[in-house]
Amino acid sequence: MLTQTLPYISRKETYRPAALTARQLHDFDENGYHIARGLFTAAEVKLIRDTFMQQAAHGPVEGLSEFRHTGSDAYSADDPLRFFPRMMHPHRHLDKPVGPLSRRIMLDPRLGQILTDLFGEEPVAAQSMFYFKPPGARGQDLHQDNFYLRVSPGTCMAAWIAIDTADEANGGLQVVPGTSRMEIVCPGKADTTRFFTTEHVDPPPGTHPQPLPLQAGDVLFFNGSLIHGSYPNTSKDRFRRALICHYLPKSSAELSPWYAEPLTFAGEVMPFTPATGGGPCGTLAGEAKGPH
């Protein structure tokens, strides 16, 4: 097990929230997540959706899509994720339409203000990624994000921006409230007939996954120890797209080297000591095991 010190434990006593109320911070401490409803406007959501769909119009993009190459066996020929795999670190690809947009959203002051409240200090951006999740796509099994980011001391935080309405039918999220107080555990094997990644974390006795419906423009912030995952998309005609960014507290010492060149909200590169292991958030079924 990897022991984690959670951000709410280290929140500075002198810190005063600017975006969140004391009640919202208390609920985050208890449950491990916070939903900012309608944080992004319909026009902003449409711009994100249209830009990524245009970028993916001809399938996987070399160097950007997680799909390594056309002949990869990560997805079968009839898997919808074969055409729409995740796009990893789009904010680094400033030569492509998704690049400047992703970077701007990742460093948006609205996200920064809430993250500052949740961390109790300045956040640093480590990653962006875009999930298309077309109809028929498998879900992602229950997991903990800091198993991959390896932030220490402290933990990472996700800002999960819903680009479509996300519910159980089209592959929305499920969370296990309160597991943000857990240690990071070594995962078991996922059922790859239902999930596109290979890792699975069992919820502790007495806890259960709960669906967490979101509307387009909502942002879900959650702790890096929180057990969460997503359902398969069983709808006939609805995508479940999401732009997801990960952050860490500025006072952290270590970060997985896979998350290179993290950025402050001023856009400056801030290096951290490389942690041992880590890698992309979820190892693809059908590909070699990552450096976890």
SVG drawing of the C-alpha trace seen along z (x, -y; Angstrom):
<svg xmlns="http://www.w3.org/2000/svg" viewBox="-30 -35 44 45">
<polyline fill="none" stroke="black" stroke-width="0.4" points="0.0,0.0 1.0,-3.6 0.2,-5.8 -1.3,-9.1 -1.6,-12.3 -4.9,-13.9 -5.1,-17.6 -7.9,-18.4 -5.7,-17.1 -3.0,-19.6 -5.2,-22.5 -3.6,-25.5 -5.5,-26.8 -4.9,-30.4 -6.4,-29.7 -9.8,-31.2 -11.9,-29.9 -12.7,-32.4 -14.9,-30.3 -16.4,-27.6 -18.3,-27.9 -17.3,-26.2 -20.2,-23.7 -18.9,-22.9 -15.4,-22.3 -16.8,-20.1 -18.8,-18.0 -15.7,-17.6 -13.7,-16.4 -16.4,-13.9 -17.2,-12.6 -14.1,-13.3 -15.7,-15.3 -17.4,-18.6 -19.6,-19.5 -19.6,-23.0 -22.8,-23.1 -22.8,-25.0 -19.2,-26.3 -18.8,-26.5 -21.4,-28.0 -23.2,-26.3 -21.2,-28.3 -17.9,-27.2 -19.0,-23.6 -20.0,-23.7 -16.6,-25.1 -14.8,-22.3 -17.1,-19.7 -16.8,-21.0 -13.1,-21.5 -12.3,-18.0 -14.8,-16.3 -13.3,-18.1 -9.8,-17.0 -11.1,-13.4 -13.0,-13.5 -10.6,-11.1 -9.9,-8.9 -6.8,-8.7 -4.3,-11.5 -0.6,-10.5 1.1,-11.6 -2.1,-12.9 -4.5,-9.9 -3.8,-7.2 -4.3,-4.7 -0.7,-4.1 -1.2,-3.3 -3.8,-2.0 -2.8,1.6 -2.7,1.6 -4.5,4.5 -5.6,2.3 -9.1,2.3 -10.9,4.8 -12.1,3.8 -15.7,3.4 -14.8,1.5 -16.0,-2.2 -13.0,-3.3 -10.8,-2.2 -11.9,-5.3 -12.4,-7.4 -9.6,-6.6 -8.7,-9.1 -6.6,-12.1 -3.7,-12.5 -2.2,-15.8 -3.9,-17.8 -2.6,-21.1 0.9,-20.2 -0.1,-20.2 -0.2,-23.9 0.1,-23.2 -3.3,-21.7 -6.7,-23.3 -7.3,-21.4 -4.0,-22.5 -4.5,-26.2 -8.1,-25.5 -7.1,-22.7 -4.4,-24.8 -6.7,-27.8 -9.4,-25.6 -6.8,-23.7 -5.5,-27.0 -9.0,-28.7 -9.2,-30.9 -12.6,-29.4 -10.9,-26.0 -7.9,-27.6 -10.0,-29.3 -11.9,-26.2 -8.8,-24.1 -7.0,-26.6 -9.9,-26.2 -9.8,-22.4 -6.0,-22.2 -5.7,-25.2 -2.8,-26.4 -1.8,-27.1 -2.6,-24.3 -0.3,-23.2 -1.6,-21.6 -0.2,-18.2 -2.4,-16.8 -5.2,-17.2 -7.1,-14.4 -10.3,-14.1 -12.6,-11.1 -15.1,-10.7 -16.9,-7.6 -19.1,-7.0 -22.2,-4.7 -21.3,-1.1 -18.0,-2.0 -16.9,-0.1 -16.6,-1.9 -13.5,-2.4 -13.4,-0.2 -13.1,-1.5 -9.7,-3.0 -7.8,-5.7 -6.1,-8.5 -3.1,-8.9 -2.1,-5.4 -1.0,-6.8 0.1,-10.3 2.1,-9.4 1.8,-12.9 3.6,-13.0 3.2,-14.4 -0.5,-15.1 -2.5,-13.8 -3.7,-14.9 -7.1,-16.4 -9.2,-16.0 -11.4,-18.6 -13.8,-16.5 -15.6,-18.8 -18.8,-17.3 -19.1,-18.1 -22.4,-16.1 -25.1,-15.1 -23.6,-12.1 -25.8,-9.4 -25.8,-5.7 -27.1,-5.0 -24.4,-6.8 -21.5,-5.9 -21.6,-8.5 -19.5,-8.4 -19.8,-6.4 -18.1,-7.2 -17.6,-5.6 -18.2,-8.5 -15.7,-8.7 -13.0,-6.6 -10.9,-9.7 -9.7,-8.9 -8.3,-5.6 -4.7,-4.7 -3.8,-4.1 -4.1,-0.3 -2.6,1.9 -5.5,2.8 -6.7,6.2 -7.8,7.1 -10.8,5.5 -13.3,7.3 -12.1,6.2 -15.4,7.3 -17.0,4.3 -14.1,2.0 -11.4,0.7 -8.7,0.5 -7.2,3.4 -7.2,2.2 -9.9,2.6 -10.1,1.5 -12.6,3.1 -14.6,0.6 -14.1,1.3 -16.8,3.2 -19.9,1.2 -19.3,-1.2 -20.8,-1.1 -20.5,-2.9 -23.1,-5.5 -24.0,-7.1 -23.2,-10.8 -25.2,-12.4 -23.8,-15.5 -25.0,-18.1 -22.9,-19.6 -20.9,-22.4 -20.8,-20.9 -17.3,-20.3 -16.7,-17.4 -13.6,-18.0 -12.4,-14.9 -9.6,-13.7 -6.9,-11.4 -7.7,-8.6 -11.5,-8.6 -12.5,-5.3 -14.4,-6.0 -15.1,-4.7 -17.6,-4.9 -20.4,-2.8 -20.3,-1.3 -22.1,-3.5 -25.2,-1.4 -27.1,-4.2 -27.8,-4.0 -26.9,-7.5 -25.3,-9.5 -21.6,-10.3 -20.4,-11.0 -17.5,-13.4 -15.4,-14.9 -12.3,-17.1 -10.4,-16.1 -7.5,-17.8 -5.3,-16.8 -3.6,-19.0 -1.4,-18.8 -0.5,-21.1 2.4,-23.4 4.0,-22.2 4.2,-18.6 7.7,-17.1 7.1,-14.2 5.1,-13.5 5.2,-10.6 7.5,-11.5 4.8,-10.6 3.2,-14.0 6.1,-16.1 6.3,-19.9 3.5,-20.7 2.3,-24.3 1.4,-27.0 -1.8,-28.9 0.5,-31.7 1.7,-29.3 5.2,-28.7 6.7,-25.2 7.3,-24.0 9.3,-20.8 8.9,-18.2 11.1,-15.3 10.2,-12.3 8.3,-9.7 8.8,-6.0 6.3,-4.4 3.0,-5.9 1.8,-6.4 -1.4,-7.1 -4.7,-7.0 -5.7,-3.4 -3.7,-0.8 -5.5,0.1 -6.7,3.6 -4.7,5.3 -1.6,3.1 1.5,3.8 1.4,3.1 2.4,-0.5 5.0,-1.5 2.7,-1.3"/>
</svg>
